[in-house]
Amino acid sequence: MVKKAYGFDKPIAVQYGIWLGKVLTGDFGMSIATGRPVTEELFRALANTVMLSAGAVIAAFSLAFVIGTFAGYRVGTPSDRAVTGIAVIGVSIPNYWLAIVLVIIFAVELNVLPATGMGPRGSETFNPFQWDHFKYLILPIITLSLIPIGIITRTTRSAVAEVLNQDFVETLRAKGLMEAEILLHVVKNALPQVLAVMGLQFGYLMGGSILVETIFTWPGTGFLLNKAILTRDLPVLQGTILILAIIFVTTNLVIDLLQTAVDPRLKR
Amino acid sequence: MTTETKTPLVSVRDLNVKFVSREATVNAVNDVSLTVQHGEVLCIIGESGSGKSVSMRALMRLLPERRAVISGKLAVDGQDVLALKGKELAAFRGGEAAMIFQEPMTALDPVYTVGHQIAETVRRHTGCSFEEGLARALELLELVKVPSAKRRLNAFPHELSGGLRQRAMIALALSCRPKLLLADEPTTALDATVQIQVLILMRKLQQELGMGMIFVTHDLGVAAEIADRVAVMYAGRIVETGTVQEVLTDPKHPYTKGMLSSTVHGNMRGQDIEAIPGSPPDLRALPTGCSFGPRCAFADSHCLEQLPPEVMLGNDRLARCFKVDAAPAAADAGSVPA
């Protein structure tokens, strides 16, 4: 009965063919655990993850780019060493550990931010533009920003330092540009390298983090994946992984196109 | 040529540049003094490491401020270059004085079009709009004889050949009608045929625009082509100056003599070239005496102990050597008996 209902009596290849055919028409099947369509579960989770990652992307990318550029301009000075130190901490602290520590400090001890969940009345009514809802985003965003801040800061720093060593910077000075104008040239030259790393990080963040979303019980794709793995909910797993892979590949394609737009030498 | 009462375009007095690092202090430029009149071309000749490029960069204040210690007096058109700050310095660079670099491959920003790079300079110095800057850029590319200039305006540096890139560099340098053009071996990285074209172009533009120019080179042929006056540098010091005629046909300093006899000229097949023995001194530890002393065929113990003074050989004609005799009032050096 069950075997027949889910098509498990057919050969694997045929099962896969059927699944693929349905996916192409937008039908990802039904969740075994909830009985609801996978698309419905998946896109709700995806929307929640995007909300979280968008915050982390904005926070991490802008902060990392600024402090990375700053350090690249002062390689070898104490401020550079401080920034490099932050970057090393960023990539070496496990983010699930930081999540727990943040919860202990801000939720348990200080009691200023909520520990878990998505909004005071659940995810259905969540509105990130209201402060008492937004509060729920803060700790997860900080946690998720940690690794991208470390990686992007390091890349930006080395890219900027490398560009500053190039001859044309001397030409820019010699023709009388002010430092701010020179900075624009330097940043545009460093951008392709930084974009490549940002693209990868963007892809990772959009995929959601199983650990972080589970700790904060944030109903995103990571949380959904975790649940699907524990309940062996194969249709949900398959659908989620497929969509995340598509997002990752698309992101990298977009980044490649952006790079050619910034650096004309890459066109051909 | 020029009257003495006129202030010179460039006046450098006792310029010293030291690069200080934890390991050592490099004395790149030592007590250099030179003068360039309006509309005059001074060629600085010297081998690599003789301090010619560093002197140029000191004049443009392009040396890294944290590591380079500059002392002396640098004046361009009456302005004290070392005292310039912020906006004044930016207005001076590219406005009063412009510079052309050796490597046209790397001296232009690869991610902006040639037109953009010229236009932003024009906008910076004249305060015009970017579109007006682009129009001026087109004019300039035509001035430096870039073929199909309109198309080249939107070209990126990597799409141009070395010669065209250097022409674009010249256009950039000339964009705000500088009074002084500093050229740091602008033809060294170019093919021989392109080299002579660029040289002729620069000479022509210099004369048309009436600019003063300091042209750095290690190539005596280039110097003969373009210079009015020549200064020969060795180990951070000027060892001989004079008009191009005087220095190249009647060199006084042993180094200049050695350099001239080590070049290929006429029919020299089968003959050995007379190279100067030894190599230039380490700028971290200059000898106490004449820095050319250890390599000089005429040196005696006196030369190795004491720094020779600058000997006036006539009007604007100097050599830093014990072995030359100061000219008496009559400026014709050499024919006067001791």
Contacts between the chains, C-beta under 8 A, distances in Angstrom:
chain1	res1	chain2	res2	distance
A	166	B	106	6.3
A	167	B	101	6.6
A	167	B	103	5.9
A	167	B	106	4.0
A	167	B	107	5.2
A	168	B	106	6.2
A	168	B	107	5.7
A	168	B	108	5.7
A	168	B	109	4.7
A	168	B	110	7.3
A	170	B	62	5.8
A	170	B	101	7.0
A	170	B	107	7.5
A	171	B	99	7.9
A	171	B	101	6.4
A	171	B	107	4.8
A	171	B	108	6.7
A	171	B	109	7.5
A	171	B	169	7.8
A	171	B	172	7.7
A	172	B	109	7.0
A	173	B	60	7.9
A	173	B	62	5.8
A	173	B	93	6.6
A	174	B	60	5.6
A	174	B	62	6.2
A	174	B	93	5.6
A	174	B	94	6.6
A	174	B	98	7.0
A	174	B	99	4.3
A	174	B	101	7.8
A	175	B	93	6.6
A	175	B	94	3.9
A	175	B	98	7.0
A	175	B	121	4.5
A	175	B	124	7.5
A	175	B	172	6.3
A	175	B	173	7.7
A	175	B	175	7.9
A	176	B	90	4.6
A	176	B	91	6.4
A	176	B	92	7.2
A	176	B	93	4.1
A	176	B	94	3.3
A	176	B	95	5.9
A	176	B	121	6.9
A	176	B	124	5.7
A	176	B	125	6.2
A	176	B	176	7.9
A	177	B	90	6.9
A	177	B	94	7.9
A	177	B	120	7.2
A	177	B	121	7.6
A	177	B	124	6.1
A	178	B	87	7.6
A	178	B	90	5.4
A	178	B	124	7.8
A	181	B	120	7.3
A	181	B	124	7.4
A	185	B	109	5.4
A	185	B	111	7.9
A	185	B	112	7.2
A	188	B	111	5.2
A	188	B	112	7.6
A	189	B	109	7.0
A	189	B	110	7.1
A	189	B	111	5.6
A	262	B	111	6.6
A	263	B	110	7.4
A	263	B	111	5.5
A	264	B	110	7.6
A	264	B	111	6.4
A	264	B	156	4.6
A	264	B	158	7.5
A	265	B	110	6.0
A	265	B	111	7.8
A	265	B	156	7.2
A	265	B	158	5.3
